[in-house]
Amino acid sequence: MFSLSQESEASRPFLTWQRIIDWAQEHYRCRDFNKDDKVPVRPGLLYLVQLGAVRLVSISQVSATATSTSSRFTRHRDLSDWTPEESFLGFVGAGQPFEIVAHSPFTIESYAHIDKTSVVWMYWQDLDNWPHFRREMMDAFRYQHQRKLLLLSTLGQRRTIDRLLGFLTLLVEEYGESCENGYCLPWSLTHAQIGSAIGSTRVTVTRLMGKLRSKGLIRTEGDNQICLPIPDNASSRK
C-alpha cells in the first residue's frame, strides 16, 4: 500500500523548520542550485534539503584492464588505467537531511536533481540550539535507515526484473505524487542511473522496462516520469 497520503507532512517534517531557514540565511548557510549542479559537501557536516531534490551518487575507481587475463596487459598499470564509475544511490527530498561518510576507495557526491534546489548546511553542534529539532533529525535518519534496509532486501533479489520493479516501487512509495490511476515520481531518472542502482546495464533496464509496461505494472508520463498504478489496478491486471 502506498504511503503517500502524508505528502504535506513529509515535505516539512521539522516543527522548527522556518526558524532553521531564517538562521541559515542570516549565517550564509543556505545555497541554491540549478539542475545537475554539484552540491559541495564534506564529512562531518549536516545538510538539509529545503527545496527541490538532491541526487546522491557513489564514485569508485575501476581498472580499464581489470578484465584482462594476461599479465602483460596489467604489469605496468598506472593511474591512467583507472576510470571513475558512478553509481546512483538515491534521492534526498525536500525537508530531509543527509550527511556524507568518507570511506575509501569510494567517494560520495551530491547533485541538484532539479532546478531551484536549495540546501542548508550546519555543524552537528549547531543542533544544540534546537533540542526538539535534534530529535526530529534523529527520527528522520532512523526512517532513512529503515528504507535502506528495504532497498538492500530488494537488491538481493536474484532476478533483475524483480530488483528493477522493487527499486522503482520503493522510490515511488517514498517520493511519488498522486496522478491519474496511480502515483508518479516527480522527477525523471535515466535508464543508466537505474541500472547502476540495481547492478545492471542501461540496455537491460530498457528491455525490462518494456516488459513491465506491457504487463501494466508501470507506465511513463510527461518528461519520462515513472508511474505505478494503485494496488487495486495492479492486482486486476495479473
Backbone as a ProteinNet text record, in pm:
[ID]
protein_1_A
[PRIMARY]
MFSLSQESEASRPFLTWQRIIDWAQEHYRCRDFNKDDKVPVRPGLLYLVQLGAVRLVSISQVSATATSTSSRFTRHRDLSDWTPEESFLGFVGAGQPFEIVAHSPFTIESYAHIDKTSVVWMYWQDLDNWPHFRREMMDAFRYQHQRKLLLLSTLGQRRTIDRLLGFLTLLVEEYGESCENGYCLPWSLTHAQIGSAIGSTRVTVTRLMGKLRSKGLIRTEGDNQICLPIPDNASSRK
[TERTIARY]
84.1	0	87.1	54.5	135.3	109.9	219.3	210.1	234.2	151.4	173.5	69	-20.5	-123.2	-66.4	56.1	118.9	217.8	192.8	286.9	313.7	207.1	225.9	311.9	299	381.4	525.5	543.1	678.3	758.8	690.5	763.1	819.7	761.8	811.9	803.4	893.7	883.6	931.3	996.6	1055.2	968.5	935.3	844.7	907.7	1037.7	1106.4	1172.2	1115.8	1179.7	1202.8	1101.8	1115.6	1223	1233.6	1338.8	1476.9	1489.8	1617.7	1653.3	1555.4	1580	1622	1554.5	1590.7	1732.8	1766.6	1901.3	2004.5	1975.7	2070.1	2094.6	1990.9	2007.2	2087.4	2065.2	2139.5	2287.8	2319.7	2457.9	2519.7	2454.2	2504.8	2529.5	2434.9	2443.3	2341.3	2293.1	2192.1	2236.7	2220.1	2264.1	2168.6	2144.5	2055.7	2137.5	2080.2	2149	2054.1	2111.3	2035.7	2051.4	1972.3	1973.2	2113	2154.9	2283.3	2403.3	2381.1	2492.9	2543.8	2675.4	2732.4	2714.9	2663.8	2647.2	2773.5	2851.4	2975.3	2944.4	2997.4	2973.5	3103.7	3108.5	3223.5	3177.9	3251.3	3213.3	3212.9	3127.2	3121.9	3020	2957.5	2856.4	2718.5	2618	2479.7	2416.3	2343.6	2281.8	2131.1	2056.4	1910.6	1867	1781.5	1727.1	1602.8	1612.5	1499.3	1396.6	1443	1356.3	1422	1340	1393.2	1431.1	1536.3	1581.6	1729.8	1799.1	1941.8	1960	2045.6	2078	2214	2219.4	2343.8	2402	2531.7	2599.3	2729	2768.2	2895.3	2992.7	3114.9	3218.5	3327.6	3353.2	3460.7	3553.6	3676.6	3775.5	3782.3	3760.5	3760.4	3874.9	3949.9	4062.7	4014.3	4068.9	4033.3	4086.9	4184.2	4244	4205.6	4102.4	4066.1	4016.9	3958.5	3903.6	4004.9	4126	4229.1	4288.2	4306.2	4363.5	4512.1	4567.7	4709.9	4787.6	4891.2	4968.1	5043	5070.8	5146.9	5067.3	4932.7	4849.9	4836.5	4866.5	4846.9	4977.5	5090	5217.4	5257.5	5231.6	5275.8	5156.4	5059.6	4940.4	4973.6	4917.8	4936.7	4801	4801.3	4676.2	4591.1	4655.3	4579	4492.5	4520.7	4441.7	4308	4290	4171	4074.3	3948.7	3845.7	3736.8	3676.9	3570.9	3442.1	3375.4	3246.5	3143.9	3033	2932.1	2813.4	2768.6	2651.7	2548.9	2425.7	2317.2	2278	2273	2240.9	2098.9	2044.6	1909.6	1892.2	1773.4	1738	1729.4	1743.1	1707.7	1608.6	1485.5	1380.6	1371.7	1281.8	1262.9	1223.5	1287.9	1259.5	1337.2	1428.1	1502.6	1649.5	1713.6	1856.1	1942.1	2069.6	2165.9	2304.2	2392.8	2533.5	2618.9	2744.4	2837.7	2939	2959.9	3056.1	3173.2	3292.9	3412.6	3450.7	3466.4	3503.1	3581.1	3714.7	3799.4	3778.1	3780.5	3815	3694.1	3581.2	3462.2	3448	3391.2	3355.7	3208.6	3142.8	3001.4	2990.3	2916.9	2894.9	2745.2	2710.4	2569.2	2548.5	2433.3	2399.2	2253.9	2227.7	2089.2	2019.6	1911.1	1844.4	1747.9	1700.2	1609.7	1652.1	1601.3	1629.8	1570.3	1628.8	1581.4	1587.1	1691.9	1716.2	1793.4	1744.6	1805.8	1851.9	1978	2037.7	2092.6	2062.3	2113.3	2218.9	2326.6	2426.3	2457.1	2498.8	2532.7	2624.6	2686	2762.5	2667.3	2704.5	2617.2	2595.5	2697.9	2682.4	2583.7	2555.1	2453.7	2316.6	2295.3	2166.3	2141.4	2247.4	2228.5	2135.6	2122.5	2034.3	1887	1859.6	1720.7	1706.4	1691.7	1683.1	1570.2	1454.3	1344.1	1377.8	1442.9	1483.7	1581.7	1670.6	1764.5	1688.6	1583.7	1504.8	1437.1	1384.3	1322.7	1424.8	1547.5	1654.2	1687.2	1696.9	1726.9	1614.9	1490.6	1377.9	1387.7	1427.3	1440.4	1549.7	1662.5	1770.8	1732.3	1656.2	1609.1	1517.6	1431	1342.7	1424	1525.4	1610.2	1680.5	1723.7	1789.8	1694.6	1569.6	1471.6	1448.8	1443.4	1425.1	1545.4	1665.2	1784.5	1782.7	1730.6	1721.2	1624	1513.8	1420.7	1486.9	1566.6	1635.9	1735.6	1810.7	1906.5	1835.6	1719.2	1641.7	1598.2	1556.9	1515.8	1632	1748.1	1864.2	1920.6	1874.8	1918.4	1840.2	1737.5	1659.8	1746.2	1725.2	1809.9	1779.4	1650.8	1613.7	1622.5	1681.1	1698	1564.8	1464.7	1334.6	1270.1	1294.3	1241.7	1313.3	1444.9	1519.4	1470.6	1446.1	1402	1266.3	1168.4	1035.3	1035.9	1112.4	1121.1	1183.7	1289	1356.4	1263.3	1193.2	1101	986.1	937.9	828.9	870.4	990.9	1039	1051.7	1102.3	1116.1	980.5	883.9	752.2	681	697.5	636.9	685.9	814.5	872.2	854.8	862.8	865.1	750.4	669.5	566.7	458.1	399.8	288.5	167.6	49.7	-72.9	-94.9	-132.9	-166.7	-286.5	-327.8	-444.1	-415.8	-495.7	-487.3	-353.5	-289.3	-164.5	-81.7	48	144.1	265.1	322.4	435.9	551.3	672.5	789.3	783.7	809.2	805.2	924.9	1027.3	1148.1	1177.3	1250.8	1287.9	1419.2	1437	1559.5	1599.7	1727.5	1772.2	1783.4	1776.3	1790.7	1931.5	2029.9	2166.6	2175.5	2109	2109.6	2040.4	1928.1	1856.9	1943.2	2008.1	2093.3	2206.4	2267.6	2377.7	2329.7	2203.3	2148.8	2118	2075.7	2033.2	2136.4	2253.1	2358	2331.2	2283.7	2254.7	2305.1	2266.7	2310.6	2193	2224.3	2119.5	2035.6	2101.4	2029.4	1931.7	1976.8	1889.9	1772.4	1797.7	1689.1	1586.1	1630.9	1538.4	1450.1	1510.7	1434.6	1333.2	1376.5	1287.4	1178.4	1210.5	1107.1	996	1033.2	933.5	844.9	903.7	825.7	728.5	776.9	690.6	575.6	604.9	498.1	395	442.3	348.9	257.9	304.4	224.3	137.5	150.6	72.2	121	244.4	298.1	357.5	400.6	449.9	402.9	415.5	395	478.4	494	567.6	476.4	495.1	416.9	508.8	463	536.1	678.7	771.6	913.8	974.5	924.7	971.7	963.1	857.9	838.4	777.5	833.9	791	669.9	566.6	442.6	407.8	349.1	299.1	149.3	72.8	-71.2	-100.7	-219.4	-259.6	-274.3	-259.9	-258.4	-376.8	-498.5	-615.6	-604.4	-558.3	-539.8	-431.8	-325	-213.7	-259.5	-340	-381.6	-478.6	-560.6	-658.2	-596.7	-469.2	-403.7	-329.3	-322.1	-246	-320.9
-119.7	0	124	217.4	338	428.3	484.9	571.1	715.7	764.9	899.6	998.5	952.6	1043.4	1149.6	1128.1	1222.7	1312.6	1337.1	1414.8	1551.9	1619.4	1753.6	1751.6	1644.2	1633.6	1600.6	1514.8	1473.2	1588.7	1685.3	1795.9	1891.1	1891.8	1976.9	1899.8	1805.3	1720.2	1785.4	1900.8	1961	2077.3	2070.5	2171.2	2309.5	2317.4	2447.6	2480.6	2424.9	2438.4	2583.3	2669.3	2807.1	2880.4	2849.5	2911.7	2869.3	2744.1	2695.5	2767.5	2785	2853.4	2997.8	3066.1	3204.6	3211.3	3118.2	3114.6	3089.8	2996.4	2962.4	3081.8	3155.2	3272.1	3380.6	3399.4	3500.7	3465.6	3336	3292.2	3242.9	3271.9	3233.6	3082.8	3007	2861	2801.1	2879.1	2832.2	2868.2	2774.8	2798.8	2732	2798.7	2747.7	2688.3	2584.9	2515.2	2491.5	2488.5	2450.7	2300.9	2248.6	2106	2058.2	1950.4	1881.6	1958.5	2070.9	2136.6	2047.2	2042.6	1965.5	2041.3	1971.6	2031.8	2002.3	2103.8	2078.1	2026.9	1910.8	1850.1	1794.3	1776.3	1711.6	1639.7	1536.5	1461.3	1549.7	1514.4	1586	1697.2	1728.5	1833.5	1772.6	1847	1805.7	1893.1	1830	1902.3	1879.9	1985.8	1979.4	2028.7	1953.9	1997.1	2079.9	2209.6	2297.5	2285.4	2292.7	2283.7	2193.5	2134.4	2053.6	1913.6	1860.6	1723.9	1711.8	1635.1	1609.1	1463.5	1439.6	1304.8	1263.2	1152.2	1102.1	993.5	1001.5	901.7	859.1	735.8	683.6	677.8	725	723.5	626.1	527.4	432.4	428	388.4	378.7	235	216.7	84.5	74.7	-34.5	-53.4	-87.3	-17.6	-45.5	-180.1	-233.8	-362.4	-473.8	-447.7	-545.9	-675.9	-668.8	-789.8	-866	-812.9	-880.8	-996.8	-1110.3	-1227.7	-1241.8	-1154.1	-1163.2	-1064.9	-1111.8	-1026.2	-918	-940.4	-840.3	-712.5	-721.6	-602.3	-528.3	-593.4	-532.1	-507.2	-551.3	-542.2	-398.5	-310.9	-171.9	-78.7	-123.7	-44.5	80.8	195.2	318.1	384.7	506.9	576.3	598.6	605.7	628.1	507.5	392.5	272.3	272.9	365.9	365.8	474.7	437.3	532.5	537.4	655.4	664.1	599.7	529.7	468	522	571.3	635.7	543.3	532.7	451.6	538.6	531.3	608.1	545.4	627	577.9	610.8	720.3	757.9	907.7	947.5	1088.8	1132.9	1262.8	1327.1	1436.7	1422.4	1515.5	1635.3	1726.5	1848.5	1813.8	1881.3	1858.7	1744.8	1683.7	1569.4	1603.9	1540.2	1563.5	1458.1	1487.9	1386.6	1427.6	1329.6	1354.9	1265.7	1302.1	1229.1	1157.3	1029	949.4	916.1	946.2	915.3	770	696.6	555.5	517.3	521.7	485.6	338.8	300	379.9	445.3	453.8	514.8	658.2	741.6	877.1	899.4	976.9	1008.7	1153.3	1174.9	1309.1	1335.9	1462.9	1500.9	1606.2	1596.8	1688.4	1732	1855.3	1901	1826.3	1757.7	1678.1	1761.7	1873.1	1962	2106.1	2195.9	2338.5	2388.9	2498.1	2565.7	2473.2	2393	2311.2	2393.9	2397.8	2478.2	2387.7	2405.2	2319.3	2405.6	2363.5	2427.9	2335.9	2395.1	2312.8	2370.6	2280.7	2323.5	2220.8	2260.5	2166.5	2094.7	1972.2	1896.9	1969	2039.5	2109.4	2225.3	2271.1	2375.7	2328.4	2195.9	2142.3	2161.9	2193.9	2219.1	2336.9	2423.8	2540	2501.6	2382.6	2340.1	2193.1	2164.3	2024.1	1946.1	2009.7	1938.3	1907.1	2000.3	1978.8	1863	1848.7	1736.4	1604.4	1597	1474	1445.2	1550.1	1532.1	1481.3	1532.5	1491.9	1343.9	1299.2	1159.3	1068.6	1112.5	1035.2	1022.8	1132.1	1130.4	1033.7	1032.5	941.2	795.3	770.9	635	586.9	675.3	639.8	607.9	689.4	663.2	529.1	495.8	367.5	251.5	262.5	158.8	142.3	254.7	247	182.9	209.5	147.7	-3.3	-50.1	-193.5	-256.7	-188.4	-237.7	-241.5	-139.3	-135.1	-249.8	-276.6	-386.8	-519.9	-535.7	-657.4	-670	-558.4	-558.7	-591.8	-532.5	-555.7	-696.3	-768	-905.8	-1006.1	-958.6	-1048.2	-1102.4	-1229.4	-1292.8	-1240.4	-1225.8	-1183.9	-1032.1	-988	-844.2	-773.1	-835.1	-768.5	-748.2	-839.4	-822.4	-708.3	-698.4	-586.5	-454.4	-453.4	-331.1	-286	-376.1	-338.4	-300.9	-373.6	-340.7	-205.1	-175.2	-46.3	69	54.4	159.1	176.4	65.1	71.6	147.8	120.9	191.7	341	377.5	518.9	588.1	522.7	584.7	590	489.5	491.5	610.2	641.7	747.1	885.9	898.3	1030.9	1055.7	953.3	967.1	1067.8	1121.7	1214.1	1156.1	1185.1	1129.2	1177.1	1083.4	1115	1028.2	1035.3	958.2	808.3	740.2	594.8	547.2	626.6	580.6	691.6	665.6	759.8	767.3	887.4	910.2	974.8	937	1010.4	1153	1253	1390.3	1427.2	1340	1368.4	1250.6	1277	1169.8	1105.4	979.7	904.8	837.8	841.7	774.5	624.8	547.2	403	366	447.1	422.2	439.9	542.2	563.9	449.8	405	292.3	167	143.7	26.7	26.1	141.6	148.7	120.8	154.5	133.2	-12.9	-87.4	-225.9	-327.4	-279.4	-370.1	-430.3	-347.6	-394.6	-291.6	-307.9	-217.4	-137.7	-29.9	54.1	-26.3	-108.4	-186.2	-283.7	-350.1	-444.7	-373.9	-259.1	-183.7	-141.6	-94.5	-53.6	-170.8	-287.6	-405.9	-446	-445.9	-489.8	-386.5	-258.3	-156	-179.1	-220.7	-252	-367.5	-470.1	-582.8	-539	-454.8	-408	-323.2	-243.2	-162	-251.3	-354.7	-442.6	-518	-542.6	-610.3	-513	-383.7	-284.6	-255.6	-296.8	-274.7	-135.7	-73.4	63.7	134.4	265.3	344.3	471	543.5	669.6	782.8	898.5	1016.4	1137.6	1240.9	1366.8	1350	1403.8	1400.5	1268.1	1156.8	1022.5	994.8	1045.6	1020.5	881.5	806.4	669	668.5	594.2	587.5	442.5	419.7	289.1	299.6	198.6	201.5	180	220.1	193.4	43	-8.3	-153.7	-227.1	-170.7	-238.6	-259.2	-153.9	-165.8	-266.9	-264.9	-356.9	-501	-530.5	-668.2	-714.2	-622.9	-660.7	-696.8	-656.5	-683.2	-814.8	-879.6	-1004.9	-1116.2
0	0	0	-87	-97.1	23.1	76.4	194	155.3	60.9	9.8	59	146.2	195.1	287.2	336.7	427.5	354.9	227.3	145.1	204.6	253.2	306.7	431.9	514.8	633.9	597.3	497.1	459.4	403.3	338.7	278.7	383	505.2	613.3	745.4	768.3	885.8	1014.3	1007.9	1126.5	1176.1	1305	1360.9	1361.8	1371.6	1376.6	1242.7	1134.7	1003.4	963.1	978	934.6	1013.9	1142.1	1223.1	1174.7	1133.4	1081.7	951.7	865.1	738	762.3	853.1	885.6	939.4	1028.8	1085.1	975.3	884.9	777.6	686.4	654.2	568.8	638.4	767.8	843.3	853.5	857.2	873.4	741.1	631.4	498.7	489.8	540.6	537.3	439.8	348.8	254.2	112.3	18.6	-118.9	-216.9	-329.4	-433.8	-548.4	-612.9	-721.5	-837.5	-958.4	-1077.1	-1102.1	-1193.2	-1223.2	-1259.6	-1197.8	-1219.2	-1167.4	-1097.4	-1029.7	-917.7	-901.5	-791.6	-660.6	-560	-428.3	-347.5	-312	-237.8	-97.8	-64.4	66.8	120.3	251.5	313.5	440.4	480.9	600.8	724.9	819.4	946.4	952.3	839.2	836.2	812	851.4	833.7	726.7	633.1	522.3	524.1	492.6	484.8	348	283.1	154.6	182.5	155.1	179.6	66.6	-57.6	-174.7	-278.4	-364.7	-473.7	-429.6	-488.9	-459.4	-489	-407.3	-424.2	-463.8	-561.1	-608.4	-552.5	-483.5	-427.1	-517	-540.4	-623.4	-556.1	-582.6	-534.5	-651.1	-628.6	-731.1	-688.2	-772.2	-745.8	-865.3	-840.8	-946.9	-997.3	-1128.7	-1189.6	-1288.6	-1282.5	-1373	-1512.9	-1611.2	-1750.1	-1795.6	-1723.5	-1762.1	-1666.2	-1584.6	-1482.3	-1542.6	-1661.9	-1723.6	-1806.9	-1816.6	-1895.4	-1816.1	-1879.3	-1813	-1837.6	-1917.2	-1949.2	-1864.1	-1794.5	-1705.4	-1780.7	-1907.9	-1982.1	-2000.7	-1990.1	-2003.6	-1871.5	-1759.7	-1628.7	-1554.6	-1614.2	-1544.4	-1517.9	-1613.2	-1599.4	-1581	-1504.5	-1482	-1401.5	-1439.4	-1364.6	-1347.4	-1295.8	-1266.2	-1389.7	-1506.8	-1629	-1664.5	-1601.4	-1627.5	-1554.4	-1460.3	-1375.9	-1421.2	-1430.3	-1470.4	-1364.1	-1340.2	-1238.2	-1287.2	-1197.2	-1227	-1128	-1180.2	-1096.1	-1075.3	-950.4	-916.7	-845.8	-891.7	-832.2	-698.5	-592.6	-458.7	-415.2	-464.4	-423.6	-417.5	-369.8	-360.5	-215.6	-196.3	-70.5	-107	-60.7	-98.4	-6.5	-39.4	39	181.9	277.8	418.1	479.8	403.1	453.7	475.2	573.5	598.7	530.3	515.7	473.4	519.8	525.2	557.2	469.8	456.3	371.6	460.3	433.4	508.2	416.9	460.8	381.4	403.2	294.1	303.5	177.9	188.2	74.5	41.1	-88.5	-206.5	-273.5	-201.1	-258.7	-210.7	-294.6	-254.4	-287.6	-204.4	-223.1	-270.7	-377.1	-429.3	-437.8	-437.9	-442.9	-550.7	-617	-725.9	-712.9	-751.5	-757.6	-870.8	-839.3	-942.3	-1025.2	-970.5	-1042.5	-1017.3	-1100.4	-1082.1	-950.7	-902.1	-780.6	-659.2	-654	-534.9	-433.4	-311	-205.8	-92.3	-49.1	53.3	166.6	289.1	410.7	471	525.1	592.1	729.3	819.9	955.6	1019.5	1132.2	1212.6	1307.1	1343.6	1432.3	1565.1	1615	1743	1733.6	1609.5	1595	1641.1	1638.8	1681.1	1829.9	1906.5	2049.6	2073.9	1973.4	1987.9	1975.8	1918.2	1896.6	1937.3	2066.7	2114.1	2046.8	2027	1963.4	1817.2	1753.7	1615	1604.7	1703.3	1705.2	1710.1	1792.3	1799.3	1666.3	1602.5	1470.7	1369	1382.3	1291.1	1307.6	1432.2	1458	1406.4	1420.8	1367.3	1215.6	1149.4	1004	959.9	1031	994.9	1023.7	1129.9	1156.6	1044.8	997.3	887.4	761.3	733.1	616.9	629.9	751.5	774.5	744.4	786.5	758.4	608.7	537.6	392.4	324.3	375.5	318.2	337.8	451.3	473.1	373	345.5	244.4	106.5	77.7	-50.6	-62.6	44.9	42	19.1	81.8	60.4	-85.5	-144.3	-284.6	-377.3	-350.9	-436.6	-421.3	-318.4	-300.8	-383.2	-454.6	-539.1	-653.8	-686.9	-789	-928.6	-962.3	-1097	-1110.6	-1221.1	-1243.4	-1250.6	-1310.8	-1324.1	-1187.8	-1092.7	-957.4	-885.5	-906.5	-847	-903.8	-1034.1	-1100.2	-1048.1	-1045.8	-1000.3	-852.4	-772.1	-630.1	-606.5	-681.6	-668.4	-706.6	-819	-862.4	-763.9	-709	-612.2	-487.3	-437.3	-319.3	-345.6	-464.2	-497.2	-502.7	-567.2	-580.9	-446.8	-363.6	-230	-149.1	-165.3	-82.3	-140.8	-273.4	-334	-432	-459.9	-562.1	-528.4	-632.2	-618.7	-690.3	-636.6	-692.1	-835	-921.5	-1059.9	-1098.1	-1221.6	-1265.6	-1255.3	-1174.1	-1157.1	-1101.8	-1019.2	-960.8	-900.4	-893.3	-837.6	-928.9	-941.6	-1031.3	-956.4	-995.2	-946.8	-1001.2	-918.6	-968.2	-1053.9	-1057.9	-1135.9	-1226.9	-1332.8	-1425.6	-1382.4	-1422.4	-1399.6	-1530.3	-1563.9	-1685.1	-1659.7	-1766.3	-1753.6	-1707.3	-1742.2	-1695.9	-1544.4	-1489.7	-1344.9	-1272.8	-1326.8	-1265.9	-1270.3	-1385.5	-1398.8	-1298.1	-1275.3	-1179.5	-1037.9	-1008.9	-874.9	-847.5	-949.3	-927.4	-977.8	-1018.8	-1064.5	-1200.5	-1294.1	-1428.6	-1528.8	-1654.9	-1759.7	-1813.9	-1882.8	-1942.7	-2041.4	-2123.5	-2224.3	-2158.1	-2052.6	-1983.1	-1917.7	-1855.6	-1792.2	-1895.9	-2011	-2116.8	-2159.3	-2176.1	-2217.5	-2110.6	-1983.5	-1876.6	-1847.2	-1867.2	-1851.2	-1952.8	-2073.6	-2174.5	-2130.9	-2067.7	-2018.7	-1909.3	-1817.4	-1708.5	-1761.9	-1865	-1925	-1993.9	-2063.9	-2134.7	-2038.7	-1916.7	-1815.1	-1735.7	-1763.6	-1691.2	-1551.4	-1520.9	-1387.1	-1370.1	-1479.2	-1475.3	-1601.7	-1601.8	-1722.5	-1707.7	-1816.3	-1812.3	-1858.2	-1797.5	-1832.2	-1837.1	-1904.9	-1907.5	-1954.4	-1876.4	-1909.8	-1862.9	-1920.5	-1885.6	-1735.8	-1672.6	-1530.5	-1511.7	-1419	-1394.8	-1303.4	-1343.5	-1266.4	-1236.9	-1120.7	-1082.2	-1058.5	-1100.9	-1075.8	-928.7	-884.7	-747.9	-730.9	-607.8	-587.4	-646.8	-638.1	-690.3	-840.9	-910.3	-1054.6	-1088.3	-1007.4	-1033.1	-1019.7	-915.7	-894.4	-1000	-1054.2	-1153.4	-1286.5	-1306.8	-1434.2	-1434.5	-1318.9	-1312.5	-1384.3
[MASK]
++++++++++++++++++++++++++++++++++++++++++++++++++++++++++++++++++++++++++++++++++++++++++++++++++++++++++++++++++++++++++++++++++++++++++++++++++++++++++++++++++++++++++++++++++++++++++++++++++++++++++++++++++++++++++++++++++++++++++++++

